[in-house]
Amino acid sequence: MPKETAVYTHGHHESVLRSHRWRTAANSAAYLIGELRPGMDVLDVGCGPGTITADLAELVAPGRVTAVDAAEDVLVQAHETAAGRGVAHVRFAVADVHALDYPDDSFDVVHAHQVLQHVGDPVQALREMRRVCRPGGIVAARDSDYGAFTWFPQIPALDDWQRLYRRVARANGGEPDAGRRLLSWARAAGFSEITASAAAWCFAARDERAWWSGLWADRTTASVYAKLAVDGGHATAEQLAAISGGWREWGADDDAWFMVPHGEVLCRA
């Protein structure tokens, strides 16, 4: 089976996990919630620190959620998240979505949030998700689309950031504009019954702006992404510092507004 070839652009710096821990089923998987029923078995691919996982587990209880991620260290945090919320029916494992270590027809729902943009072969990933999903079950995927991010005011440093991030992500083997491609990837993976949709995060209130701008300002200079940008010859440390400053400038503006659009697919196995 194919193995992962892409490098995870973000890594698991605190500024990255600050973003991931904010995610819930309500703000990141609303398109899936209506398909969930008590007693379902769910596979959550790329679970990260487990906040969405814990929500899914509560929604399908007494069903079981299996949460997998390629990074063993972040699974420790996912386990702590579930334990802290008293969610007992979750198990955790290291896994590569290109070659899942589960038998055919193992789960009622297979879910991946912000995963396919970071993998080397998203079509193969969807094939594997389909393989382990029971007939009549749901494969659900949601990914942002960096090329469609938009904001106000138009600060030049953020234009530089958008171009740089997309360049670095592609150099790492990923596809940062994944949202617009999910439908085509699902069709290529063999799905015929697909419901495609879109949704967005919007950051405009003062605390939202401070949170979003702060985590990207920090990520731009201190995360794995920053190291990959410099080591890959995509930017200098001075350029990253300027972009980080642009994020803080944007976040301090009372008129600031930022939209993160997402593509979504619900695929019937």
Buried (B, 14 or more C-beta within 10 A) or exposed (E): EBEBEBBBBBBBBEBBBBBBBBBEBEEBBBBBEEBBEEEBBBBBBBBBBBBBBBBBBBBBBEBBBBBBBBBEEBBEBBBEBBEEBEBEBBEBBEBBBBEBEBEEEBBBBBBBBBBBBBBBBBBBBBBBBBBBBBEEBBBBBBBBBBBBBEBEEEBEBBEBBBEBBBBBBBBBBBBBBBBBBBBEBBBBBEBEEBBBBBBBBEBBEEEBBBBBBBBBBBBBBBBBBBEBBBEEEBBEEEBBBBBBBBBBBBBEEEEBBBBBBBBBBBBBB
